[in-house]
Amino acid sequence: MLPSPHTALDHLAHAETLLVCMDFDGTICPLGTDAYTVTPDPRAISALEALAELPSTDVAILSGRHLDGLRRVCPLGPPVTLVGSHGAEPASGGPQLSEDERAYLDDIHHQLEQLISGIPGTFVETKPYQRVLHVVKLAASDPEAAASLLQQAMELPTHGRPVTPGHNILEFSAVDITKGSWLAAEKTSYAATLFAGDDVTDETALSALDTRPGADVGVKVRAADASGTADTAANYQLGSVDEVAHFLTALAAARRSARG
């Protein structure tokens, strides 16, 4: 079992400059079967707003959702930075897709639609740089059928382009941009970085951290009784969205006291 990040509170509170970067779904917002009826934990939102107001402290939400979709469910705005599509969609800018990349997305979208044709509880999401197969509603009623669809989708030809699994989803991307590549570039401006996430896609960001003692803090959010550590690059662990909210509240209070 990894330790709680509460043991790193003093270090984060006193860091000369601090980047607080959070995944959204499963980290500060409970997972749900409908992506747009979820509600982030209000304590986490309040704590992140408080942190963003402190000197030498920046806050970012780094989500796999496309940016417009993230804005629909996340009430945070400037000075908090929202970044969508695993880092490919910052608030401004982002890569331009080539003709080949657009053609790939059209083709994979067509293949996925054929795969799930007539199967309730499934759909293909269109994002600016990705296409995502969702089977979460099917998984609630028929987990074996959902797993079979995900496995069949995994076998579709991608010509070496990224394919990333998640919570009852499978994402096909036209660009090789990850949460890790975004965070690695962003964190160079800070003395310390905190990142927390719950999914496979968050491992790239956790791997971008310097997790030596006294450096960055990476938090894996997963069931409190999960004892394995080999599947994560994190150096700390929390067991739920509720625990993340509690930790962020404590961090905001500690850093306000340290910077006051």
C-alpha positions in Angstrom: 0.0 0.0 0.0 1.4 3.4 -0.9 1.4 6.1 1.7 -1.1 9.0 1.9 0.0 12.3 0.4 -1.0 13.9 3.7 2.6 13.1 4.7 3.8 15.5 2.0 1.5 18.4 3.0 4.3 20.4 4.6 6.6 20.0 1.6 3.8 21.2 -0.8 2.7 24.0 1.5 6.2 25.5 1.6 7.2 24.9 -2.1 8.5 28.1 -3.6 6.3 27.6 -6.6 3.6 25.0 -6.9 1.6 23.5 -9.8 -1.5 21.6 -8.7 -2.7 19.5 -11.6 -5.8 17.3 -11.3 -7.4 14.7 -13.5 -11.2 15.3 -13.5 -13.3 12.1 -13.8 -12.7 9.7 -11.0 -10.4 12.1 -9.2 -12.3 15.3 -8.3 -15.6 14.1 -9.8 -17.3 10.7 -9.3 -17.7 8.5 -12.3 -21.1 8.0 -13.8 -22.9 6.2 -16.7 -23.8 9.6 -18.3 -20.8 11.8 -18.8 -22.8 15.0 -18.7 -24.9 14.4 -15.6 -21.9 14.0 -13.2 -21.2 16.6 -10.5 -17.6 17.3 -9.2 -17.1 17.3 -5.5 -17.9 20.8 -4.3 -15.2 20.6 -1.6 -12.6 19.8 -4.2 -13.8 22.7 -6.4 -13.6 25.1 -3.4 -10.2 24.0 -2.4 -8.8 24.3 -6.0 -10.3 27.8 -6.3 -8.6 28.7 -3.0 -5.3 27.3 -4.1 -5.5 29.2 -7.4 -5.9 32.5 -5.5 -2.7 32.0 -3.5 0.6 33.5 -4.6 3.1 31.3 -6.5 0.4 28.7 -6.9 -1.2 27.6 -10.2 -4.0 25.1 -10.7 -4.8 23.0 -13.8 -7.4 20.4 -14.7 -5.9 18.0 -17.2 -8.7 15.8 -18.6 -9.3 13.2 -21.3 -12.5 14.9 -22.1 -12.5 17.3 -25.0 -12.3 20.9 -23.9 -15.9 21.9 -24.6 -17.1 18.8 -22.8 -14.9 19.5 -19.8 -16.3 23.1 -19.6 -19.8 21.6 -19.5 -19.2 19.8 -16.3 -16.3 21.6 -14.6 -17.3 25.0 -13.0 -13.7 26.1 -12.7 -12.5 29.0 -14.8 -9.6 31.5 -14.9 -7.2 31.6 -13.1 -7.6 27.8 -13.2 -6.3 26.3 -16.5 -8.5 23.7 -18.2 -6.8 21.4 -20.6 -8.7 18.8 -22.7 -8.0 15.7 -24.9 -5.1 14.5 -22.7 -3.2 17.7 -23.3 -3.9 18.1 -27.0 -6.5 20.9 -26.3 -5.1 23.7 -24.2 -7.4 26.8 -23.8 -5.8 28.2 -26.9 -3.8 26.6 -29.7 -3.4 22.9 -30.2 -2.0 20.9 -33.2 -3.5 21.1 -36.7 -4.5 17.7 -38.1 -3.0 16.6 -41.4 -5.2 15.2 -44.2 -4.0 11.7 -43.3 -4.8 12.2 -39.6 -8.3 13.4 -40.4 -8.8 10.4 -42.8 -7.7 8.0 -40.0 -10.2 9.4 -37.6 -13.0 9.1 -40.1 -12.0 5.6 -40.9 -11.7 4.4 -37.3 -15.1 6.2 -36.5 -16.7 4.2 -39.3 -15.2 0.9 -38.1 -16.3 1.5 -34.5 -19.9 2.4 -35.6 -20.0 -0.8 -37.6 -18.7 -2.8 -34.6 -21.5 -1.5 -32.2 -24.3 -1.3 -34.7 -27.6 -2.1 -33.1 -26.0 -2.7 -29.6 -27.7 -0.5 -26.9 -25.7 1.1 -24.2 -22.8 1.9 -26.6 -21.7 4.9 -28.6 -18.7 6.5 -30.3 -17.7 9.9 -29.1 -16.2 12.4 -31.5 -13.3 14.6 -30.1 -11.1 16.9 -32.0 -8.1 14.5 -32.0 -9.7 11.3 -30.9 -12.6 8.8 -31.4 -13.7 7.0 -28.2 -15.7 3.9 -27.9 -18.0 4.0 -24.8 -19.6 0.8 -23.4 -20.2 1.9 -19.8 -24.0 1.5 -19.9 -23.7 -1.9 -21.6 -21.1 -2.9 -18.9 -23.7 -2.2 -16.2 -26.1 -4.8 -17.6 -23.8 -7.2 -19.5 -20.1 -6.8 -18.5 -19.0 -9.8 -20.7 -20.5 -8.3 -23.8 -18.9 -4.9 -23.0 -15.5 -6.5 -22.5 -15.9 -8.4 -25.8 -16.6 -5.2 -27.7 -13.6 -3.5 -26.2 -11.4 -6.5 -27.1 -12.7 -6.5 -30.7 -12.0 -2.8 -31.0 -8.5 -3.3 -29.7 -7.9 -5.5 -32.8 -8.8 -2.7 -35.3 -5.8 -1.5 -37.4 -4.3 1.8 -36.1 -1.1 2.0 -38.2 0.9 2.6 -35.0 -1.3 5.4 -33.7 -2.1 5.5 -30.0 -4.9 3.4 -28.5 -5.6 4.0 -24.8 -8.0 1.9 -22.6 -9.9 3.5 -19.7 -13.0 2.8 -17.5 -15.2 1.0 -20.1 -13.8 3.1 -22.9 -11.2 2.7 -25.6 -9.7 5.8 -27.2 -8.1 6.0 -30.6 -6.0 9.1 -31.2 -4.6 10.7 -34.3 -1.9 12.5 -32.4 0.8 11.3 -30.0 0.1 13.7 -27.2 -0.4 12.5 -23.7 -1.1 13.9 -20.3 2.6 13.1 -19.6 3.9 15.1 -22.5 1.8 18.1 -21.5 2.7 17.9 -17.8 6.4 17.4 -18.5 6.6 20.6 -20.5 4.4 22.6 -18.0 6.1 21.5 -14.8 9.5 22.9 -15.7 8.4 26.3 -14.3 7.7 25.1 -10.8 9.7 24.0 -7.8 7.1 21.2 -7.1 4.2 19.7 -8.9 1.2 17.7 -7.5 -0.7 15.5 -9.9 -3.5 13.1 -9.0 -5.4 10.7 -11.3 -7.2 7.4 -11.3 -7.0 5.9 -14.8 -4.5 4.3 -17.1 -4.2 7.5 -19.1 -3.0 9.3 -15.9 0.1 7.0 -15.7 1.9 9.1 -18.4 1.5 12.2 -16.2 2.5 10.3 -13.1 5.6 9.1 -14.9 6.5 12.6 -15.8 7.0 13.6 -12.2 10.2 13.6 -10.2 9.0 11.4 -7.3 12.2 11.5 -5.3 11.7 12.7 -1.7 11.2 16.4 -1.5 10.3 16.8 -5.2 7.0 16.1 -6.9 3.9 14.4 -5.5 2.0 11.9 -7.6 -1.2 10.5 -6.3 -3.0 7.4 -7.6 -6.7 7.4 -6.8 -8.1 3.9 -6.4 -10.0 1.7 -4.0 -8.5 2.0 -0.6 -8.1 -1.7 -0.3 -6.0 -2.1 -3.4 -2.6 -3.2 -2.2 -0.6 -3.4 -5.5 1.9 -0.7 -6.4 3.6 -2.1 -9.4 1.0 -0.8 -11.8 1.5 2.8 -11.0 4.3 5.4 -11.1 2.7 7.3 -8.2 4.4 7.7 -4.9 1.2 8.2 -2.9 -2.3 6.9 -2.9 -5.8 8.0 -2.0 -8.9 5.8 -2.0 -11.7 7.9 -3.4 -12.9 11.2 -4.8 -14.0 12.0 -1.2 -10.4 11.5 0.0 -9.0 13.7 -2.8 -11.4 16.5 -1.7 -10.3 16.1 1.9 -6.6 16.2 0.9 -7.1 19.3 -1.3 -8.9 21.1 1.4 -6.0 20.4 3.8 -3.5 21.5 1.2 -5.3 24.8 0.6 -5.3 25.5 4.3 -1.7 24.5 4.8 -0.4 26.5 1.9 -2.5 29.6 2.8 -0.9 29.4 6.3 2.6 28.9 4.9 2.3 31.7 2.3 0.4 34.1 4.5 
